[in-house]
Every structure is written in structure tokens, then in C-alpha cells.
Amino acid sequence: MTGKVERGKWRYIAFRVNTGRQVTRRDIVGALLEKGKTTPLGDSFRLTVFERDIGILKVPHTMKDEAIKVMGSVDTVRGGRCTLTTLKTSGTIRKLKDECLKDPRTLADHAR
């Protein structure tokens, strides 16, 4: 039987993409890979959800703070100005999907 410690624990980070133009999932992943390549995070993440301007990043629980730093360092995507604002973190993706994707306006206070 496999336990959580053997499988690894994950954290899910909800974020908002702030840009004046349309960006794709691939654009966001590319920007995160570029900024993360020289950090301990590297490519140890997965963009599990990306709808409209809301994304959910899956990272090892030990890399949560590093991932938030890398996300905060993103300032351009495909040559245009873009920032990623962390909205909320959780140990389960279900909770973030329920809160972020049903009504992302409810997280506006968390982003400040």
C-alpha cells in the first residue's frame, strides 16, 4: 500500500493572469519555465488548470514558497507585460476549483 509520504504531497496555487492581451496555457508555462530554470523550482510544477485568466499550479509541498516567488517574478509573457497574482493556496485542487472557477471575483480580497 502506498502512503502520502511515498507518493509525495502537493500544494495547489491559484493565480490570476494580469495582462492586456490574450495568453495561452503554453505561454504561461513557458514564462514559468524561463523564470524557474535557475531556481530550486526548476520544472517541478504542472499547470493543472488554465481557464480565462485563472490558473492553478501544482507543486511539491516543499516548493510552494519558491513557486510563489517564481510566479511573482514573471513580468513578461511572449514579449508583452504580464504579471501573475497569487490568489490562494490549498492542499486540494477541488477546493481551489470550487472557489476560483465558479466565481473568481470572490477571491479579489485575497489578491490584495
N, C-alpha and C positions, 0 to 999 in steps of 0.2 A: 504494500500500500504506500502511496506517495503522499507525503505531507506538504504543507505550505512551504516549509523551510527548504525542502528539496526542490520544489518547483520554482521557488522564488516568490517574493512578494512584490507587488506592483503598486504604483501610485498613478492616478489619473489626474491630469491638469487641464482644466477647461480654460480656454483663452479666446479673446476676440481679436480679429484682424482689423487693424485701423489703416485704411488706405483709401485713396480717392479713385481707385480703379479696380477692375475685376482681377482676382488672382486665383490660381488653381491649386489643388492639393499638391501637385508636383512642384509648383513654385515655392510653397511654404516648406515642404520637405527639403528642397534644395537650399533654401536660405538657412534652415536649421542645421543641415549637414555642414554647410560652409562655416558657420559661426562655431559649431561644436567640434570641428575636427582637431583643434589644438587644445581642447579641454578634456577633463576626465569623462565627460558625457560621450564624446565621440559620436558613434552611430547607435548608441544603446537606447534607442527610442523607437516608437511607432506612432504614426498619426492615425489613430483608430477611427476618428470621426472628423469630417470636414464638410459642413453644410452652411451655405450662405457666408457669413463672416465669423462663424463659431467653429472652433476645433477642439478636439480632446486628444491630448498627447499621453501615451502610455510609457512610463519609465520605471526602471527598477527603483524600489523604495529608497535605496541608499543614494540615488542620484536625483531625487526630487528637487533639492535646493539648487544643485548645479544646473538642472534643466530649466528652472525658473530664471536663473542668471543668463543662460544662453538665450532663452526666449526674449528676455529684456534687452539683449544686445543687438537683436535684429533691427536694422534701421532701413534696409532697402530690400525689395523683392523685385527681381527682373529689372533692375535699374531704376525703379521708382520708389519714392518714400513709402515706408510701411513700418508700423510698429505692432507688436503683439502684446496685448494686455492680459495678464493672468486674472482670471475671474474667481476660480475656486479650485481646490484640490480635494481628492477623495480617494479612499481605498477601494471603492467600487465604481465601475463605469455606469452601472444602472442609475445610481443616484445623480450623477452629473448629466446623463442623457435626459432624465426626467426634468431636472431643473433648467438646464441650458437650452435644450432643443425645443421644449414645449413653449416656453416664453422667456427668451433671453433677456428681456427688459427687466425681469425680476433680479438679475444679477448686477444691475447698474450700480447699486450701492457698494457691492463688493469690489468693484474695479477702482474705486476712489481711494 
